[in-house]
């Protein structure tokens, strides 16, 4: 007679915080085996793994900021089956009248044990690195925009933008000609000592941020150049390598969406629908999912309706009935649907303009050469002026 050993499965609920984690371990019947608190670092993870031992274990933790990443990776590397939970979907925790770390950990363990966890998608490490790179670029750009707005506010305070005889007539007030105009306008003693000091600091900050943004943009170009999916999406009018890489990195594995409609819903660019009995009401878009992808798709849609007759015809038709805002969102949704089908089928954009695609590829190749030159010191004169200053 052969005896078959019983496989014991441990269900671990982890309430994650910045400095510590509260852990609850339960068996298959829901009995608490152990509850304890550990530091959210490698030594804390090793303590948890030593308690698990050689038993089979499943763990769940909520997606809270970036605090979960280190613990998730360490548990995964140790062979523990880890699930990342979506905190917005855990109504048992979000709607609880009494909440504390112990209760949250217990509830997570029970939800995992009963297979009631709504999981979050966790992309592979390389995709997470690209996401970090793009989000860093977005943060730098937002910081630069805030500095520029503060400069405009100071100029408006002294009515220096309202003199028609000396108005700036160029296209970029923060380009080379724009800088000269601004420095001339604030350098004549019209500002108070404190405001002049503040404005000079803002100028220097914008120049520094320009250099940092250029560096990260070159790195993004390198990542894009080696990604075939990015090159595929660049065949769409209005989509450059930055938008394509942002889209690919944020959605991860496109095959996890069974249809284009599911992807559009995940991105939050579908209208809200409320039905009750015979009544049905549609609202604005749900705005679920990544706000970065929605922003990028809307910007791409603005460009697409200018250069692509296919998108322009649809935009004009909807705009006449529903207005500009709804028409642009509709184009953004169609862009997402087109991207889904292109990625799943490995096909280029059906209505692509070959000359436009060639120009975009040449621009990308030029950016990659600049990135290589900035590291090797070759052909320094080909670098943008502010990048050139960094390597002199």
C-alpha positions in Angstrom: 0.0 0.0 0.0 1.4 3.4 -1.0 0.8 6.4 1.3 0.3 9.7 -0.5 1.5 12.7 1.5 -0.8 15.5 2.0 0.4 18.8 0.5 -0.1 21.6 3.0 -0.7 25.0 1.4 -0.1 28.1 3.5 -2.1 31.3 2.6 -0.3 34.5 3.5 -1.9 37.9 3.7 0.5 40.8 3.9 -0.5 44.4 4.7 2.4 46.4 3.3 3.7 49.7 4.6 6.7 51.8 3.9 8.8 50.5 6.8 7.0 47.4 8.0 4.6 44.7 7.0 1.9 42.9 9.0 1.7 39.2 8.1 -1.1 36.7 8.7 -0.6 33.0 7.8 -3.6 30.7 7.5 -4.1 27.1 6.5 -6.7 25.8 4.0 -9.4 25.7 6.7 -8.9 29.4 7.6 -7.2 28.7 10.9 -4.6 31.2 11.9 -1.2 29.6 12.1 0.9 32.7 12.9 0.6 36.5 12.9 3.6 38.8 13.2 5.1 42.1 12.1 8.4 42.3 10.1 10.4 45.1 8.6 9.8 45.8 4.9 13.4 45.0 3.9 15.4 41.9 3.0 15.9 40.8 6.6 12.1 41.0 7.1 11.6 38.8 4.0 14.1 36.3 5.2 12.3 36.1 8.5 9.0 35.3 6.6 10.7 32.7 4.4 12.2 31.0 7.4 8.8 30.6 8.9 7.4 29.2 5.7 10.2 26.7 5.4 9.8 24.1 2.8 5.9 24.3 2.7 4.0 25.3 -0.4 2.9 28.9 0.1 0.7 31.5 -1.7 1.0 35.1 -0.7 -1.0 38.2 -1.5 -0.2 41.9 -1.0 -1.9 45.1 -2.1 -0.5 47.5 -4.7 0.4 50.4 -2.4 2.7 52.9 -4.0 6.1 51.4 -4.7 6.3 49.7 -1.3 5.3 46.3 -2.6 7.9 45.9 -5.3 10.9 44.8 -3.3 8.9 42.3 -1.2 7.1 40.9 -4.3 10.4 40.4 -6.1 12.1 38.7 -3.2 9.2 36.3 -2.5 8.9 35.5 -6.2 12.6 34.7 -6.4 12.2 32.4 -3.4 9.6 30.3 -5.2 6.5 31.7 -3.4 3.4 32.1 -5.5 2.7 35.8 -5.2 -0.5 37.7 -6.2 -0.6 41.5 -6.3 -4.1 42.7 -5.3 -6.0 45.7 -6.6 -6.9 47.7 -3.5 -9.8 49.4 -5.2 -11.5 46.1 -5.9 -11.1 44.7 -2.4 -14.5 45.8 -1.0 -14.1 43.6 2.0 -11.2 45.9 3.1 -12.2 49.2 1.5 -15.7 49.1 2.8 -14.9 47.8 6.3 -16.1 49.8 9.2 -13.2 48.7 11.4 -9.8 48.7 9.8 -6.3 48.0 11.1 -3.2 46.2 9.9 -4.1 42.9 11.6 -7.7 42.8 10.1 -6.4 43.7 6.7 -3.8 40.9 6.7 -6.4 38.4 7.9 -8.9 39.5 5.2 -6.3 39.3 2.5 -5.4 35.8 3.5 -9.1 34.7 3.5 -9.7 36.3 0.1 -6.6 34.5 -1.3 -7.7 31.2 0.3 -11.2 31.4 -1.2 -9.9 32.6 -4.6 -11.7 36.0 -4.4 -8.7 38.2 -5.0 -8.9 40.7 -7.9 -5.2 40.6 -9.2 -3.2 43.4 -10.7 -1.0 42.7 -13.7 2.7 42.7 -12.8 4.9 43.1 -15.9 8.3 41.5 -16.3 11.4 43.4 -14.8 12.4 44.9 -18.2 9.0 46.4 -18.8 9.0 47.8 -15.2 12.4 49.5 -15.9 11.0 51.2 -19.1 7.9 52.3 -17.2 10.2 53.9 -14.6 12.2 55.6 -17.3 9.1 57.1 -19.0 7.6 58.2 -15.7 10.8 59.9 -14.8 10.7 61.8 -18.1 7.1 62.8 -17.4 8.0 64.1 -13.9 10.9 66.2 -15.3 8.6 67.7 -18.0 6.0 68.6 -15.4 8.6 70.3 -13.2 9.8 72.3 -16.2 6.3 73.3 -17.1 5.8 74.6 -13.5 9.0 76.6 -13.7 7.9 78.2 -17.0 4.5 79.0 -15.5 6.2 80.8 -12.6 8.2 82.8 -15.1 5.1 83.8 -16.9 3.4 84.8 -13.6 6.3 87.0 -12.7 6.3 88.7 -16.1 2.6 89.2 -15.9 3.0 90.8 -12.4 5.1 93.6 -14.0 3.0 93.8 -17.2 6.1 93.0 -19.2 4.1 90.8 -21.6 1.7 93.5 -22.5 4.0 95.9 -24.3 3.0 95.5 -27.9 6.2 97.2 -29.2 8.4 94.6 -27.5 6.2 91.5 -27.6 7.9 88.3 -28.4 7.0 87.2 -32.0 8.8 83.8 -32.2 7.2 80.4 -32.0 9.0 79.2 -28.7 9.4 81.7 -25.9 11.8 79.3 -24.2 13.8 78.6 -27.3 17.1 80.4 -28.2 15.5 83.6 -29.4 12.9 83.4 -26.6 15.7 83.2 -23.9 17.3 86.3 -25.3 14.0 88.2 -25.3 13.2 87.1 -21.7 16.7 88.1 -20.4 16.5 91.4 -22.1 13.0 92.1 -20.7 13.9 91.3 -17.0 17.5 92.5 -17.1 16.6 96.2 -17.2 15.9 96.8 -13.5 12.1 96.6 -13.9 11.8 93.9 -11.2 12.3 94.1 -7.5 15.5 92.6 -6.1 13.7 89.5 -4.7 11.7 88.9 -7.9 14.8 89.3 -10.1 16.7 86.8 -7.9 13.7 84.4 -8.2 13.4 84.8 -11.9 17.1 84.1 -12.4 16.8 81.0 -10.4 13.8 79.9 -12.5 15.8 80.5 -15.7 18.6 78.3 -14.4 16.2 75.6 -13.3 14.6 75.5 -16.8 18.0 75.2 -18.5 19.0 72.4 -16.2 15.7 70.5 -16.7 16.1 70.9 -20.4 19.4 69.1 -20.2 18.0 66.3 -18.0 15.0 65.8 -20.2 17.2 65.6 -23.3 19.3 62.9 -21.6 16.3 60.8 -20.7 14.8 61.3 -24.1 17.9 59.9 -25.7 17.7 56.9 -23.4 14.0 56.4 -24.4 15.0 56.6 -28.0 17.5 53.8 -27.5 14.9 51.6 -25.8 12.4 52.3 -28.6 15.0 51.5 -31.3 15.3 47.9 -30.0 11.6 47.2 -29.7 9.9 45.8 -32.7 6.4 46.5 -31.3 7.3 50.2 -31.0 8.4 50.3 -34.6 5.2 48.6 -35.6 3.1 51.3 -33.8 5.1 54.1 -35.3 3.5 53.4 -38.7 0.3 55.0 -37.4 -0.1 58.7 -38.2 0.4 60.8 -35.0 2.3 58.1 -33.1 6.0 58.7 -32.5 8.5 56.5 -30.7 7.7 58.1 -27.3 4.0 57.4 -27.5 4.5 53.9 -28.8 7.0 53.0 -26.1 4.7 54.5 -23.4 1.8 52.4 -24.8 3.7 49.2 -25.0 5.2 49.5 -21.5 2.0 50.5 -19.8 -0.2 47.7 -21.2 2.5 45.0 -21.0 1.5 41.8 -22.6 -1.3 42.6 -25.0 -2.5 39.0 -25.1 -3.9 39.4 -21.6 -6.7 41.3 -23.2 -9.2 39.0 -25.0 -10.5 41.8 -27.2 -9.8 45.4 -28.2 -13.0 46.4 -26.3 -11.5 45.0 -23.1 -8.3 47.0 -23.7 -10.3 50.2 -24.3 -12.2 49.5 -21.1 -9.0 49.0 -19.1 -7.6 52.2 -20.4 -10.8 54.1 -19.2 -11.7 55.6 -22.6 -15.1 54.1 -22.8 -18.3 55.8 -21.6 -19.8 55.0 -18.2 -23.1 53.0 -18.5 -25.8 52.9 -15.8 -28.8 50.7 -16.3 -31.8 50.3 -14.0 -34.9 48.5 -15.3 -35.8 50.1 -18.6 -33.6 53.1 -18.0 -30.1 53.4 -19.5 -27.8 56.4 -19.1 -24.3 57.0 -20.5 -21.9 59.4 -18.9 -18.4 60.5 -19.5 -15.4 58.1 -19.9 -14.6 56.0 -16.9 -11.0 57.2 -16.6 -9.9 53.8 -15.2 -6.4 52.5 -16.0 -3.3 54.5 -16.8 -3.8 58.3 -17.1 -0.5 58.5 -18.9 -1.7 56.3 -21.8 -5.0 58.3 -22.0 -3.0 61.5 -22.2 -0.6 60.1 -24.9 -3.5 58.7 -26.9 -5.3 62.1 -26.9 -2.2 63.9 -28.0 -1.6 61.4 -30.7 -5.3 61.8 -31.8 -4.8 65.5 -32.1 -1.9 64.9 -34.5 -3.7 62.1 -36.4 -6.7 64.1 -37.3 -4.4 66.7 -38.9 -2.4 64.3 -41.1 -4.5 61.2 -41.6 -7.6 61.5 -43.8 -9.1 58.3 -42.3 -9.1 59.8 -38.8 -9.9 63.4 -40.0 -13.1 62.2 -41.7 -14.3 60.4 -38.6 -13.3 63.3 -36.3 -15.2 65.9 -38.4 -18.3 63.7 -38.5 -18.4 63.3 -34.7 -17.4 66.8 -34.0 -20.3 68.3 -35.8 -22.7 66.3 -33.6 -20.9 65.9 -30.3 -18.2 68.6 -30.1 -14.5 68.6 -30.2 -13.9 66.9 -26.8 -16.0 63.8 -27.5 -14.6 63.6 -31.1 -11.0 63.5 -29.9 -11.7 60.9 -27.3 -13.4 58.8 -30.0 -10.3 59.0 -32.2 -8.1 58.2 -29.2 -10.2 55.1 -28.6 -9.9 54.1 -32.3 -6.2 54.5 -32.0 -6.1 52.1 -29.1 -8.2 49.6 -31.0 -5.9 49.9 -34.0 -2.8 49.4 -31.8 -4.4 46.3 -30.2 -5.0 44.6 -33.6 -1.6 45.6 -34.9 0.2 44.1 -31.9 -1.8 40.9 -31.9 -1.5 40.3 -35.6 2.0 41.8 -36.1 0.7 44.0 -38.9 1.6 47.6 -39.9 -1.0 50.4 -40.0 -3.3 49.9 -42.9 -3.6 53.6 -43.9 0.1 54.4 -43.3 1.8 57.2 -45.2 5.2 55.7 -46.3 7.0 59.1 -46.4 5.9 60.0 -42.9 6.9 56.6 -41.5 10.4 57.0 -43.1 10.8 60.4 -41.5 9.9 59.1 -38.1 12.3 56.2 -38.4 15.1 58.5 -39.5 14.4 60.8 -36.6 14.6 57.8 -34.2 17.9 56.6 -35.8 19.4 60.1 -35.4 18.4 60.2 -31.8 20.1 56.9 -31.1 23.2 58.1 -32.8 23.2 61.2 -30.6 22.8 58.9 -27.6 25.8 56.9 -28.6 27.9 60.0 -29.4 27.1 61.5 -26.1 28.7 58.5 -24.4 31.7 58.1 -26.8 32.5 61.8 -27.3 32.4 61.3 -31.1 30.9 64.0 -33.4 30.2 66.2 -30.4 29.1 69.0 -32.7 26.1 67.0 -33.8 24.6 67.0 -30.3 21.9 69.6 -29.3 23.6 72.8 -27.8 22.6 72.1 -24.2 23.7 68.5 -24.4 27.0 69.7 -26.0 27.7 71.9 -23.0 27.6 68.8 -20.7 30.4 67.1 -22.6 32.7 70.0 -23.2 
